[in-house]
Amino acid sequence: MTDTNIEPADSQLADLRARAAAPHAGFADCLAFGRLLLERAGRDKSLRREALAALVRAYQLDPSCEPTLLHTIAQTAFIVRDWSLVDSATALLLAQNAEDANALIWRAAAVQQRNDFDMAEQLLREAVRVVPGNPVALHKLALCIKEQARLAEAEALLRQVLALSPENMHALFDLSELEIRTGRFAEGWAHYESRVAFGDDLNNAQQALAEISAHWQGESLQGKTLIVYGEQGNGDCLWAVRFLPLLAERARREGGRVIFGHDGPLRHLFERMLPADLPLETSLETRPDFHCGLMSLPLRLGVFDATGWGAPYLSAEPARVQAWRERVHAHTAGKKGNRNVGLVWNGNPEHIRDTRRSVPVEQLESLLSVPGVTWFALSPGRSETVAQWRAKGFDVVDLTHHFQSGFDDVAALLANLDLVVTIDSGPAHLAGALGVPTCLMIDHVSAWFWGDESGTTAWYDSIELFRQPEIGAWAPVLAKVRERIGMMRGV
């Protein structure tokens, strides 16, 4: 019996998948399967990876049969961040043509993953020579130079990119981050709005709201309803939610109404800090007149100076704090004088900067050996690493399996700690928003929140910054954090 519910396209894909997986699959089957998967993949990285495997097999079966195949492999590997494959594919491409600009750019990205910025810059400068005035090559060169902390030079290149392609919103966004990190907030916030042009790729709320309301440009809210939606990562939301009470005050003064549209693990934390007349909605219940992203509030409210914004503005739930106090005590009873310190050493591996912002596990042992400290892992899913540390005698506790209520539980645990040591991730912003003393370990060129050179940030009074002196240099950072912990009374 034939299943009439199978779409012809699905049947074609299933047939090609079976043929490409056969032990004696031919070049044509593997190539057709890989190409069809790429057509279907969209943003699905798993499909792209499957397509890549099929295309690589096709190339191995007959390297000379399809002249553009190697380019497709290199480009797809670049998109899914398979850097070893980018390396090998671009080596072959450049052996065929040393002036292949695309191959030079893709290879530079792979080289940067090894922190070899001299070689990456050399490759990108060669690409710029091959295709002079090409905005893509110049943009990649600007970002490479930015990662080396040559910020003025990177900014000049980005402005050159924008002179060549004024509508390049990605370049404008990168420029905005350089402006914000150096305190040029009026220009930076305005240019940061460029994210709206490509943000709908990532934010369903923005897309839905744009269909029924106008994008708020700061107009009077008299008689109007504005929905502010959460956007970007948890860290961004935690940082920007502080501006909602000021917005509520303005709406109250003008006779308007504001709603915060947000759903997720931060929801209850945010609800506790919102004014009574600024409700939180988890779905699109209200039809607004205007909408805007949470990260637009500094621009719309005229926040052009970070001074005075560092006080705590979030709080943990008291009953939950008590429950976590008992959990912490169960692991620290009898350790008189010990300090309880939270630890985040890596983040979401899907984050584009995670490799650079994360501290290699093997380097952390110098920190974990500080006497008189009980460490509490703050990121779920690291139990295997914690078990290895405990086997070596380090006093590290993992209670993350008790995180049943999202960041509410994390906040309650943080409220019971003497200090947090973290990389640049969501827990850093949460600790700062709660006012928990925090040592923030940041890579050489970190996110714009943390500025350029100072050891403090005006955005969070309780955070101390410990910066890499050069790319990849965590040892000096860890040494300074170890010294800071050693200065704590009782250690």
N, C-alpha and C positions, 0 to 999 in steps of 0.2 A: 504493500500500500504506500502511495506517495504522500508525504506530509505537505499539504497545500499551503501551510502557514510559513514555510521557509521562503524568504525573499530571494529573488534571483541573485542579488548582489552578495547576500550571505552565503548562498550556495556556491558562488564563484570563489569566494574567499576560502570556504572550507575545502573546496576541491584543490585550490592552489596550495593551501597549507599542507594538505596530505601529500601532494606531489613533491613539494619542496622538502618535506621531512623524510621522504623515502631514501633508503641507503644509497641508491644509485641515481639520485636526483640530478637533472641536467642543469646547465647554465641558464637556459631560457625559463625553466620553471622557477628557479630561485630568484632570478631577476624580476619576473612578472609578479611573484608573491611579494617581494620586498617593495616594489613600486606601488602595488595596490594598498599595502599596509600604510605606506607613507601618505597616500591620498586620503586614507580614512583616519589617520592618527589625530589630526588636529593638535591639541595640547596634551594628548595622552602619551606620556613618556614611555610607558610599558610597551605600547604598540610601536613606538619609534624604535625602541631597543630591539624588538622582535624583527622589525623591518631591517634594521642595521645588520643583525646576524644573518639574515637571508641575503642581503646585498654583499656582505663579506664573503659568504660561501660562493656566490655567483662569481665574484672577482677571482677567488682562489681556483675555481673551475676553469676560467678562461679570462686572464687579465687583459687581453687585447681585444676582446670581442665588442665591448661597449666603451667608447672613448670618454664619455662623461661619467662613467660609473665611479671612478676613484674620487672625483670631485663630490659626488653625491654622498659617498661614504664619509669623506672628511667633514663635510658640512653637517651631516646628521650626527656624527660622533661629537662634533662641537656643540650641537644643540642639547644632546643628552649628557654632555660633560664626561664622555669616555676619553679621558686625556691621553691614555696610552695609545689608543687607536688613532686619535688625532695626530699624535706624534709620528706614528708609523706611516699613516696615509699621506701626510704632508711631506714627509721625507721623500716618498716616492714621487709625489707631484713636483717638488722642487728639483729633484734629480732630472725630471723631464724638461722643466722650464723654471729656471732660477728666478724669473720675473713674474711668476704667478702671484698676483697681489692677494687673491683670496687665500691661497695656501700660506702665504707669509703671515696674514692676519690670524688665521686659525692656529698656525704653529706658535705664534707669539702667545696666544691664550694658554696653550698647553705648557709652554715654558714658564709662564707666570705662576702656574700651579706649583712649580718647584722652587718658587721664589728667586728664580734667575732673571731678575729684572733688567740686567745689563743686556743679556741676549734678547729678551723680549723687546726692549726698546730698539735694539739694532734691527731686528726683523721688521718692526713697525716703521722705522725710518726708511727702510728699504722699500716697503710698500708705498709710503708717501712719495718716494722718488719715482717709483714705477708709474703711479697714478697721481700725479701732482694735482692738488686742488680737489681731491676726492674727500668728501666730508666723512665717509665711513672710516677711511684709513686715519684721517686726522683725529676723529673722535676716539678711536681705539688708542692712538698714541697719547692723547690727553689723559685718558683714564690710567694708562700705564705709568705716566709721569706723576699723576696724582697719588698713586699707591706708593711712590717713592718720597712722598711728602714735599715735592716741589710744586707747591700749590699755586703760586703766582704763574709759573710757566704753564701749568695745566689749565688755569683759567684763561690765559691768553690764547691757547689752542682752541678751547671751547668757544671763545668769542669769534675765532676765525671760522670754526665750523658753522656757527650761526650766521656769519656774514655770507657764507656760501649757500646755506640752506636755512633761511629764517624760520621756516615752519617746523624745524626739527625739534619736537617737543622733548625727546629723550636727552638731547644735548642741553636744552634749556633747563631741564630737571637737574642734570648733573651740575650745571653752573649754579643753580639755586643752592645746592648743598654746600658748595664752596663758599658762597656768600653768607649763608646762615652760620656755618662753623666759625667764620671770622667776625661774627657779630653785626653784619650788615643786614639787619632783619627786614627793613622796609623793602629793599630790593629783593632779598632772598625769599621772603614769604610770597611776594607777587609772582616771582618766577617759579616758585614751588607749585603754583596752581597748574603748571603745565602737565602735572600728573593726571589731571582730569581727562586729558585728551586720550590717554591710553589706559586709564584706570578702570574703565568699564570692562576691559578684558579680564579683570580680576575681581571685580566687586559687583555682585548681582543686585545689591541694594541700590547702588548708584544708578544702574541701568533701569531698574523698575521705577525709581523716583523721577528720573529724567523724562520718562514717558508721560507723567501726570503733573509735573510741576516745574517751575523755573529754577535755574541755578542761582542761589542767593549771592548777590554781589555786595551785600551790606545795606540794601535799601531799608527804609523804615518798616518796622513790623506792626505798625498800627493796624489793628483789625485783621492781621494775617497770622497764619500758622507756618512755622518753619520746622522741618525735620532735619536734625543733624544725625548723620549715619556714621557708625564706626567703620574705620577703614585701615588698610595695611595690616601690620602685625600687632601682636599683643603689646609689645613695647611701645609702639606708636600710640595706641589707644590709651595705655596707662599714662603716658606723658601728657597727652592732649586733653584728657578728660577734666583736668584741673580748670580749664577755661569755661566749662559749662555754667558754673554759678555766676560768672560775670556776664555771660550771655543772657541768663535768666533775669538778671537785674536789669539789663537793657530792655528786654522784652516787656518786663513789668512796667518800666518807665514809659515805654512807647504804647502800651496797650495791645501787645501781641502775645503770641503763644509759641512756646518751644517744646518739642518732643525729641527725646533721644532714641533713635532707632538702633537697637543693639541686641544681639543674642549670642551667647557663648559662655565660656568659662569665667569671664570677668563680670558677668551680669550682676550678681548680688553685691559684689564689692562696689560697683558703680551706683547701684540703687541706694546704698546707705549714705552716699555723699551728695546725692542730688537734692536740690531744693524741692519743697513740696509741690510747687507749681511747675515743675519740669519733670513730667513722667517719663518712664522708659517703656517703650513698646518693642516687643520681640518679633512682631510681624506688621505688615503694612495695614494697620487698622484705620488710620486717619488719613484723609486725603489733604495734603498740605498745599499751600500756595508756593512755598519755596523749599528747597533742599540744599544742603551743603555737607561736605565731608568734615569730620572732626578736626582734621589737620588744617583746615582752612580758618579755624577760629582765631588764631593769632593775627592773621591779616585783617579779617573782618572786624576784629575788636581793637585793632591798633596796638597790639602788644609788640612794641619795637625795642624793648629793653627787658632783659631777663632778670634784672635786679628786683628783689622782693618776691620772687616766685618759688623760692626754695623750701618753704615750710611744708610739713606733711599735710596731705589732704585726703588720704584714704584711711580707713580703720578696719581692723579685723573684728569679726563678730565675737562679743564677750564670751558667750557660752562655748563657742568653738575654741577660743583661746584657752579656756580652762581645761577642755578635753585634751588639747595638745600639750598643755603643761604637765598633765599626768603621764602622757606618753613619753615626753622628754625625760621626766623625772625617773621613769622606770629604767631608763638606760644610763642615767647619770648618778643615781643614788649611790652614796659611798665614795664618790669622786670629789672629795672636799676641795674647794678652791678651783676646780676645773672651769674652763670657759666653754660655752656651747657655741659652735661656729658653723654656719651653713656654708655649703660649697656647691658651686656650679662651674664645671670645667669645660663643658661643651654644650652645643645647642642643637637645634633642628638641622640635620645634615642636608636638608633641601634648601636651606638658606644659602644664598649665593656666596656669602662671606664666611660660612661656618668653619671651613678649614683654617682660614686665617685668624679668626677670632677665638678659636678653641685652643686650649692648652693640652699638648700631648700628655697622655696618662702617665708615661714613665717619668716625666719631669716633675710631677706633683708630689713625689715621695719626699722631696726636701721640705715641702710645706707640711705634709702630714706628720712628720717626725717632730714637730714642735711639741714640747712636753706640756702637760696640763690642759690639753684641748680635746674635747669630744666633737668630732666632725659629723655633720648631718648632711647627707646628700639631698639636694633639692630638686633634681631632675629625674623623673620616672624613667624606667627602662635601663638603668645602669647597675642593676643588682649584681651582674657578673663581675664587673670591675670592682665594686665594693667588696664582694666576697674575696677577690684576689688580694685586696689591700688588707682585709681583716686577717687573712691567712699569713700575712707578713707581720702581723702584730700591730697594725695601725688601728687606732680607735675611731672607726668610721661606722656610722649607723645609717641605714636606709629604711625610712618609714614611708616612702612615697606610695606604697600600696594602700596607705590610708587616705590618699588624696581622692576622695570620692565626690567632692563638690568643687572641682576645678580650683581656681586660684583662691577661693575662700579658705580652703584648707592650707594652702601654701602660706597665705597671709597669717593665719593663726599660728603656724609653726614659726614663721619669722618673728612674730611678736614674743616668742619664748626664747629667742637666741640673743647672745651678747653681740654677735657680729655676723655679717655675711661677707663671704669672699666669692666673687662671681666674675665671669666674663660678661661681655656686652650682650645681654639677652633680656627676655621679659622679666625674670626675677630681679635683675638689677633695677629696672624701673619700679617694680613693685616695692622693693625694699626702700628705695628713695621716697616713693609716695607715702609709705607708712612711717618714714622717719627712723628706720632701723639703721644703725651704724654699718657702713658698707665699704669694703675695699673692692674697687672695680678695676679689674685687670683688662687693659685695652691694648689692642694691636697698634702697630706703628701709625697707621692712618685709619682711625676708627670712624664710627658714625658721627654725623654732624652734631648730635646732642652734646658731645663732650668737648667741643672746641678744639684748640690746637695744642697749647703748651701748658696750661695751668694744671695744678694738682687738685683743683676743686671745680665744681660746676655750680653756677648760680641757680640752675634748675632744681637741684636737690641739696639741701643743707647737710644731709647726713652721709653723703657719698664722698669718699676720697678716691682720686684717680691715680692709677699706677700704670704708666705708659711704657710700651716697648721703646727702647732707645734706637732700635733699628729693626728692619723687617725680620720677623721670626724669632726675635731675641726675648724668650720668656724667662731665662735664668735670672737676669737682673730684676725683673718684675717680681718674681717669686721670692727673691732674696729680700726685697724691700717689704713685701707683704709679711714675710716671716718675721722681720724686725718689728713691724707694726704690731703683730700679734704678741710678740714677746714683751712689748711695752705695756700690755694690758695688765692691770693689777691682778695678782694671784697666779700669774703664769711664770 
